[in-house]
């Protein structure tokens, strides 16, 4: 009973970590693309 609870908690924790990692990688990738496509025409839109 106790081990089953720990197992489900670990599975939830793993899923949350995977989600967080994916989110962080997506944000980093988006900022990288944003920096590489930082043309003078895109600057007024960001402001």
PQR file with spaces between the fields and no chain letter, atoms N, CA, C, O and H, PARSE charges and radii, in Angstrom:
ATOM       1  N    UNK     1       0.845   -1.201    0.000 -0.4000 1.5000
ATOM       2  CA   UNK     1       0.000    0.000    0.000 -0.0000 2.0000
ATOM       3  C    UNK     1       0.876    1.245    0.000  0.5500 1.7000
ATOM       4  O    UNK     1       0.653    2.170   -0.781 -0.5500 1.4000
ATOM       5  N    UNK     2       1.876    1.263    0.883 -0.4000 1.5000
ATOM       6  CA   UNK     2       2.752    2.431    0.955 -0.0000 2.0000
ATOM       7  C    UNK     2       3.614    2.566   -0.289  0.5500 1.7000
ATOM       8  O    UNK     2       3.812    3.667   -0.803 -0.5500 1.4000
ATOM       9  H    UNK     2       2.056    0.511    1.518  0.4000 1.0000
ATOM      10  N    UNK     3       4.134    1.421   -0.776 -0.4000 1.5000
ATOM      11  CA   UNK     3       4.995    1.471   -1.960 -0.0000 2.0000
ATOM      12  C    UNK     3       4.209    1.918   -3.184  0.5500 1.7000
ATOM      13  O    UNK     3       4.750    2.607   -4.049 -0.5500 1.4000
ATOM      14  H    UNK     3       3.973    0.526   -0.358  0.4000 1.0000
ATOM      15  N    UNK     4       2.933    1.532   -3.266 -0.4000 1.5000
ATOM      16  CA   UNK     4       2.109    1.934   -4.405 -0.0000 2.0000
ATOM      17  C    UNK     4       1.911    3.448   -4.408  0.5500 1.7000
ATOM      18  O    UNK     4       1.927    4.084   -5.462 -0.5500 1.4000
ATOM      19  H    UNK     4       2.494    0.973   -2.563  0.4000 1.0000
ATOM      20  N    UNK     5       1.726    4.011   -3.223 -0.4000 1.5000
ATOM      21  CA   UNK     5       1.553    5.464   -3.120 -0.0000 2.0000
ATOM      22  C    UNK     5       2.831    6.176   -3.557  0.5500 1.7000
ATOM      23  O    UNK     5       2.784    7.174   -4.276 -0.5500 1.4000
ATOM      24  H    UNK     5       1.713    3.494   -2.367  0.4000 1.0000
ATOM      25  N    UNK     6       3.971    5.650   -3.114 -0.4000 1.5000
ATOM      26  CA   UNK     6       5.261    6.246   -3.487 -0.0000 2.0000
ATOM      27  C    UNK     6       5.468    6.147   -4.990  0.5500 1.7000
ATOM      28  O    UNK     6       5.983    7.072   -5.618 -0.5500 1.4000
ATOM      29  H    UNK     6       4.009    4.839   -2.530  0.4000 1.0000
ATOM      30  N    UNK     7       5.062    5.016   -5.562 -0.4000 1.5000
ATOM      31  CA   UNK     7       5.260    4.802   -6.994 -0.0000 2.0000
ATOM      32  C    UNK     7       4.428    5.805   -7.804  0.5500 1.7000
ATOM      33  O    UNK     7       4.923    6.384   -8.771 -0.5500 1.4000
ATOM      34  H    UNK     7       4.643    4.265   -5.051  0.4000 1.0000
ATOM      35  N    UNK     8       3.171    6.008   -7.412 -0.4000 1.5000
ATOM      36  CA   UNK     8       2.306    6.948   -8.140 -0.0000 2.0000
ATOM      37  C    UNK     8       2.817    8.376   -7.967  0.5500 1.7000
ATOM      38  O    UNK     8       2.773    9.178   -8.899 -0.5500 1.4000
ATOM      39  H    UNK     8       2.768    5.537   -6.627  0.4000 1.0000
ATOM      40  N    UNK     9       3.303    8.684   -6.764 -0.4000 1.5000
ATOM      41  CA   UNK     9       3.839   10.027   -6.524 -0.0000 2.0000
ATOM      42  C    UNK     9       5.065   10.262   -7.387  0.5500 1.7000
ATOM      43  O    UNK     9       5.238   11.337   -7.961 -0.5500 1.4000
ATOM      44  H    UNK     9       3.339    8.032   -6.006  0.4000 1.0000
ATOM      45  N    UNK    10       5.921    9.238   -7.475 -0.4000 1.5000
ATOM      46  CA   UNK    10       7.131    9.367   -8.288 -0.0000 2.0000
ATOM      47  C    UNK    10       6.767    9.540   -9.758  0.5500 1.7000
ATOM      48  O    UNK    10       7.416   10.295  -10.483 -0.5500 1.4000
ATOM      49  H    UNK    10       5.781    8.364   -7.009  0.4000 1.0000
ATOM      50  N    UNK    11       5.716    8.829  -10.194 -0.4000 1.5000
ATOM      51  CA   UNK    11       5.289    8.948  -11.590 -0.0000 2.0000
ATOM      52  C    UNK    11       4.782   10.367  -11.863  0.5500 1.7000
ATOM      53  O    UNK    11       5.083   10.951  -12.904 -0.5500 1.4000
ATOM      54  H    UNK    11       5.190    8.216   -9.606  0.4000 1.0000
ATOM      55  N    UNK    12       4.009   10.915  -10.919 -0.4000 1.5000
ATOM      56  CA   UNK    12       3.508   12.283  -11.072 -0.0000 2.0000
ATOM      57  C    UNK    12       4.667   13.274  -11.083  0.5500 1.7000
ATOM      58  O    UNK    12       4.677   14.220  -11.871 -0.5500 1.4000
ATOM      59  H    UNK    12       3.764   10.441  -10.074  0.4000 1.0000
ATOM      60  N    UNK    13       5.640   13.052  -10.205 -0.4000 1.5000
ATOM      61  CA   UNK    13       6.800   13.936  -10.128 -0.0000 2.0000
ATOM      62  C    UNK    13       7.587   13.882  -11.428  0.5500 1.7000
ATOM      63  O    UNK    13       8.050   14.909  -11.925 -0.5500 1.4000
ATOM      64  H    UNK    13       5.631   12.284   -9.565  0.4000 1.0000
ATOM      65  N    UNK    14       7.737   12.679  -11.976 -0.4000 1.5000
ATOM      66  CA   UNK    14       8.467   12.519  -13.238 -0.0000 2.0000
ATOM      67  C    UNK    14       7.748   13.243  -14.367  0.5500 1.7000
ATOM      68  O    UNK    14       8.382   13.899  -15.194 -0.5500 1.4000
ATOM      69  H    UNK    14       7.361   11.845  -11.572  0.4000 1.0000
ATOM      70  N    UNK    15       6.427   13.124  -14.401 -0.4000 1.5000
ATOM      71  CA   UNK    15       5.651   13.796  -15.441 -0.0000 2.0000
ATOM      72  C    UNK    15       5.773   15.309  -15.302  0.5500 1.7000
ATOM      73  O    UNK    15       5.905   16.020  -16.299 -0.5500 1.4000
ATOM      74  H    UNK    15       5.912   12.592  -13.729  0.4000 1.0000
ATOM      75  N    UNK    16       5.729   15.796  -14.072 -0.4000 1.5000
ATOM      76  CA   UNK    16       5.847   17.236  -13.835 -0.0000 2.0000
ATOM      77  C    UNK    16       7.225   17.738  -14.254  0.5500 1.7000
ATOM      78  O    UNK    16       7.350   18.812  -14.843 -0.5500 1.4000
ATOM      79  H    UNK    16       5.621   15.219  -13.263  0.4000 1.0000
ATOM      80  N    UNK    17       8.257   16.954  -13.946 -0.4000 1.5000
ATOM      81  CA   UNK    17       9.617   17.343  -14.324 -0.0000 2.0000
ATOM      82  C    UNK    17       9.760   17.372  -15.840  0.5500 1.7000
ATOM      83  O    UNK    17      10.382   18.279  -16.394 -0.5500 1.4000
ATOM      84  H    UNK    17       8.155   16.082  -13.467  0.4000 1.0000
ATOM      85  N    UNK    18       9.181   16.377  -16.510 -0.4000 1.5000
ATOM      86  CA   UNK    18       9.244   16.339  -17.972 -0.0000 2.0000
ATOM      87  C    UNK    18       8.536   17.546  -18.564  0.5500 1.7000
ATOM      88  O    UNK    18       9.027   18.157  -19.513 -0.5500 1.4000
ATOM      89  H    UNK    18       8.676   15.640  -16.060  0.4000 1.0000
ATOM      90  N    UNK    19       7.384   17.888  -18.004 -0.4000 1.5000
ATOM      91  CA   UNK    19       6.633   19.053  -18.480 -0.0000 2.0000
ATOM      92  C    UNK    19       7.449   20.324  -18.277  0.5500 1.7000
ATOM      93  O    UNK    19       7.533   21.164  -19.173 -0.5500 1.4000
ATOM      94  H    UNK    19       6.985   17.391  -17.233  0.4000 1.0000
ATOM      95  N    UNK    20       8.051   20.462  -17.096 -0.4000 1.5000
ATOM      96  CA   UNK    20       8.849   21.645  -16.803 -0.0000 2.0000
ATOM      97  C    UNK    20      10.049   21.749  -17.722  0.5500 1.7000
ATOM      98  O    UNK    20      10.388   22.835  -18.192 -0.5500 1.4000
ATOM      99  H    UNK    20       7.983   19.779  -16.369  0.4000 1.0000
ATOM     100  N    UNK    21      10.698   20.610  -17.982 -0.4000 1.5000
ATOM     101  CA   UNK    21      11.867   20.609  -18.857 -0.0000 2.0000
ATOM     102  C    UNK    21      11.472   20.996  -20.273  0.5500 1.7000
ATOM     103  O    UNK    21      12.162   21.778  -20.926 -0.5500 1.4000
ATOM     104  H    UNK    21      10.423   19.728  -17.600  0.4000 1.0000
ATOM     105  N    UNK    22      10.358   20.447  -20.744 -0.4000 1.5000
ATOM     106  CA   UNK    22       9.881   20.782  -22.090 -0.0000 2.0000
ATOM     107  C    UNK    22       9.550   22.265  -22.180  0.5500 1.7000
ATOM     108  O    UNK    22       9.876   22.924  -23.168 -0.5500 1.4000
ATOM     109  H    UNK    22       9.797   19.811  -20.213  0.4000 1.0000
ATOM     110  N    UNK    23       8.897   22.788  -21.137 -0.4000 1.5000
ATOM     111  CA   UNK    23       8.524   24.204  -21.108 -0.0000 2.0000
ATOM     112  C    UNK    23       9.770   25.084  -21.139  0.5500 1.7000
ATOM     113  O    UNK    23       9.836   26.058  -21.889 -0.5500 1.4000
ATOM     114  H    UNK    23       8.632   22.253  -20.335  0.4000 1.0000
ATOM     115  N    UNK    24      10.766   24.727  -20.309 -0.4000 1.5000
ATOM     116  CA   UNK    24      11.998   25.512  -20.254 -0.0000 2.0000
ATOM     117  C    UNK    24      12.729   25.479  -21.588  0.5500 1.7000
ATOM     118  O    UNK    24      13.210   26.510  -22.059 -0.5500 1.4000
ATOM     119  H    UNK    24      10.713   23.935  -19.701  0.4000 1.0000
ATOM     120  N    UNK    25      12.815   24.292  -22.203 -0.4000 1.5000
ATOM     121  CA   UNK    25      13.490   24.169  -23.495 -0.0000 2.0000
ATOM     122  C    UNK    25      12.760   24.964  -24.564  0.5500 1.7000
ATOM     123  O    UNK    25      13.389   25.587  -25.420 -0.5500 1.4000
ATOM     124  H    UNK    25      12.424   23.455  -21.821  0.4000 1.0000
ATOM     125  N    UNK    26      11.433   24.942  -24.516 -0.4000 1.5000
ATOM     126  CA   UNK    26      10.649   25.694  -25.504 -0.0000 2.0000
ATOM     127  C    UNK    26      10.905   27.183  -25.354  0.5500 1.7000
ATOM     128  O    UNK    26      11.104   27.881  -26.348 -0.5500 1.4000
ATOM     129  H    UNK    26      10.922   24.436  -23.821  0.4000 1.0000
ATOM     130  N    UNK    27      10.902   27.680  -24.115 -0.4000 1.5000
ATOM     131  CA   UNK    27      11.145   29.107  -23.870 -0.0000 2.0000
ATOM     132  C    UNK    27      12.544   29.488  -24.338  0.5500 1.7000
ATOM     133  O    UNK    27      12.726   30.529  -24.969 -0.5500 1.4000
ATOM     134  H    UNK    27      10.741   27.113  -23.307  0.4000 1.0000
ATOM     135  N    UNK    28      13.535   28.649  -24.034 -0.4000 1.5000
ATOM     136  CA   UNK    28      14.910   28.939  -24.441 -0.0000 2.0000
ATOM     137  C    UNK    28      15.032   28.941  -25.958  0.5500 1.7000
ATOM     138  O    UNK    28      15.717   29.789  -26.529 -0.5500 1.4000
ATOM     139  H    UNK    28      13.388   27.803  -23.521  0.4000 1.0000
ATOM     140  N    UNK    29      14.367   27.994  -26.609 -0.4000 1.5000
ATOM     141  CA   UNK    29      14.412   27.915  -28.068 -0.0000 2.0000
ATOM     142  C    UNK    29      13.750   29.138  -28.690  0.5500 1.7000
ATOM     143  O    UNK    29      14.259   29.702  -29.659 -0.5500 1.4000
ATOM     144  H    UNK    29      13.810   27.305  -26.145  0.4000 1.0000
ATOM     145  N    UNK    30      12.610   29.545  -28.127 -0.4000 1.5000
ATOM     146  CA   UNK    30      11.897   30.710  -28.651 -0.0000 2.0000
ATOM     147  C    UNK    30      12.743   31.970  -28.497  0.5500 1.7000
ATOM     148  O    UNK    30      12.805   32.790  -29.414 -0.5500 1.4000
ATOM     149  H    UNK    30      12.197   29.087  -27.340  0.4000 1.0000
ATOM     150  N    UNK    31      13.392   32.131  -27.350 -0.4000 1.5000
ATOM     151  CA   UNK    31      14.219   33.317  -27.132 -0.0000 2.0000
ATOM     152  C    UNK    31      15.425   33.298  -28.059  0.5500 1.7000
ATOM     153  O    UNK    31      15.869   34.348  -28.523 -0.5500 1.4000
ATOM     154  H    UNK    31      13.342   31.465  -26.606  0.4000 1.0000
ATOM     155  N    UNK    32      15.960   32.099  -28.334 -0.4000 1.5000
ATOM     156  CA   UNK    32      17.089   31.976  -29.256 -0.0000 2.0000
ATOM     157  C    UNK    32      16.668   32.410  -30.658  0.5500 1.7000
ATOM     158  O    UNK    32      17.368   33.179  -31.317 -0.5500 1.4000
ATOM     159  H    UNK    32      15.599   31.246  -27.957  0.4000 1.0000
ATOM     160  N    UNK    33      15.518   31.910  -31.106 -0.4000 1.5000
ATOM     161  CA   UNK    33      15.008   32.277  -32.429 -0.0000 2.0000
ATOM     162  C    UNK    33      14.711   33.766  -32.469  0.5500 1.7000
ATOM     163  O    UNK    33      14.975   34.430  -33.471 -0.5500 1.4000
ATOM     164  H    UNK    33      14.949   31.285  -30.571  0.4000 1.0000
ATOM     165  N    UNK    34      14.161   34.291  -31.379 -0.4000 1.5000
ATOM     166  CA   UNK    34      13.834   35.711  -31.307 -0.0000 2.0000
ATOM     167  C    UNK    34      15.103   36.549  -31.434  0.5500 1.7000
ATOM     168  O    UNK    34      15.094   37.595  -32.083 -0.5500 1.4000
ATOM     169  H    UNK    34      13.947   33.751  -30.565  0.4000 1.0000
ATOM     170  N    UNK    35      16.190   36.094  -30.820 -0.4000 1.5000
ATOM     171  CA   UNK    35      17.441   36.848  -30.869 -0.0000 2.0000
ATOM     172  C    UNK    35      18.071   36.762  -32.254  0.5500 1.7000
ATOM     173  O    UNK    35      18.688   37.724  -32.711 -0.5500 1.4000
ATOM     174  H    UNK    35      16.197   35.244  -30.293  0.4000 1.0000
ATOM     175  N    UNK    36      17.925   35.626  -32.926 -0.4000 1.5000
ATOM     176  CA   UNK    36      18.546   35.452  -34.243 -0.0000 2.0000
ATOM     177  C    UNK    36      17.763   36.190  -35.318  0.5500 1.7000
ATOM     178  O    UNK    36      18.315   36.526  -36.366 -0.5500 1.4000
ATOM     179  H    UNK    36      17.424   34.844  -32.555  0.4000 1.0000
ATOM     180  N    UNK    37      16.475   36.448  -35.067 -0.4000 1.5000
ATOM     181  CA   UNK    37      15.649   37.149  -36.056 -0.0000 2.0000
ATOM     182  C    UNK    37      15.378   38.573  -35.570  0.5500 1.7000
ATOM     183  O    UNK    37      14.317   39.142  -35.829 -0.5500 1.4000
ATOM     184  H    UNK    37      16.027   36.175  -34.216  0.4000 1.0000
ATOM     185  N    UNK    38      16.353   39.133  -34.865 -0.4000 1.5000
ATOM     186  CA   UNK    38      16.183   40.466  -34.300 -0.0000 2.0000
ATOM     187  C    UNK    38      16.597   41.517  -35.320  0.5500 1.7000
ATOM     188  O    UNK    38      17.616   42.184  -35.142 -0.5500 1.4000
ATOM     189  H    UNK    38      17.214   38.671  -34.655  0.4000 1.0000
ATOM     190  N    UNK    39      15.823   41.670  -36.380 -0.4000 1.5000
ATOM     191  CA   UNK    39      16.117   42.664  -37.409 -0.0000 2.0000
ATOM     192  C    UNK    39      15.584   44.025  -36.964  0.5500 1.7000
ATOM     193  O    UNK    39      14.709   44.089  -36.101 -0.5500 1.4000
ATOM     194  H    UNK    39      14.995   41.129  -36.524  0.4000 1.0000
ATOM     195  N    UNK    40      16.096   45.108  -37.536 -0.4000 1.5000
ATOM     196  CA   UNK    40      15.623   46.453  -37.155 -0.0000 2.0000
ATOM     197  C    UNK    40      14.121   46.629  -37.341  0.5500 1.7000
ATOM     198  O    UNK    40      13.511   47.453  -36.660 -0.5500 1.4000
ATOM     199  H    UNK    40      16.807   45.057  -38.237  0.4000 1.0000
ATOM     200  N    UNK    41      13.517   45.877  -38.245 -0.4000 1.5000
ATOM     201  CA   UNK    41      12.079   46.014  -38.469 -0.0000 2.0000
ATOM     202  C    UNK    41      11.293   45.354  -37.343  0.5500 1.7000
ATOM     203  O    UNK    41      10.135   45.699  -37.110 -0.5500 1.4000
ATOM     204  H    UNK    41      14.012   45.207  -38.799  0.4000 1.0000
ATOM     205  N    UNK    42      11.917   44.404  -36.642 -0.4000 1.5000
ATOM     206  CA   UNK    42      11.212   43.699  -35.585 -0.0000 2.0000
ATOM     207  C    UNK    42      11.327   44.440  -34.253  0.5500 1.7000
ATOM     208  O    UNK    42      10.571   44.161  -33.323 -0.5500 1.4000
ATOM     209  H    UNK    42      12.858   44.123  -36.832  0.4000 1.0000
ATOM     210  N    UNK    43      12.262   45.377  -34.156 -0.4000 1.5000
ATOM     211  CA   UNK    43      12.453   46.093  -32.899 -0.0000 2.0000
ATOM     212  C    UNK    43      11.244   46.943  -32.505  0.5500 1.7000
ATOM     213  O    UNK    43      10.832   46.877  -31.347 -0.5500 1.4000
ATOM     214  H    UNK    43      12.876   45.604  -34.912  0.4000 1.0000
ATOM     215  N    UNK    44      10.655   47.736  -33.400 -0.4000 1.5000
ATOM     216  CA   UNK    44       9.487   48.535  -33.001 -0.0000 2.0000
ATOM     217  C    UNK    44       8.309   47.677  -32.546  0.5500 1.7000
ATOM     218  O    UNK    44       7.523   48.112  -31.704 -0.5500 1.4000
ATOM     219  H    UNK    44      10.989   47.789  -34.341  0.4000 1.0000
ATOM     220  N    UNK    45       8.174   46.459  -33.089 -0.4000 1.5000
ATOM     221  CA   UNK    45       7.072   45.591  -32.694 -0.0000 2.0000
ATOM     222  C    UNK    45       7.264   45.095  -31.262  0.5500 1.7000
ATOM     223  O    UNK    45       6.294   44.920  -30.525 -0.5500 1.4000
ATOM     224  H    UNK    45       8.812   46.106  -33.773  0.4000 1.0000
ATOM     225  N    UNK    46       8.517   44.869  -30.875 -0.4000 1.5000
ATOM     226  CA   UNK    46       8.781   44.361  -29.535 -0.0000 2.0000
ATOM     227  C    UNK    46       8.556   45.455  -28.498  0.5500 1.7000
ATOM     228  O    UNK    46       8.184   45.163  -27.362 -0.5500 1.4000
ATOM     229  H    UNK    46       9.305   45.011  -31.474  0.4000 1.0000
ATOM     230  N    UNK    47       8.778   46.717  -28.881 -0.4000 1.5000
ATOM     231  CA   UNK    47       8.637   47.821  -27.934 -0.0000 2.0000
ATOM     232  C    UNK    47       7.173   48.130  -27.631  0.5500 1.7000
ATOM     233  O    UNK    47       6.882   49.035  -26.849 -0.5500 1.4000
ATOM     234  H    UNK    47       9.079   46.955  -29.804  0.4000 1.0000
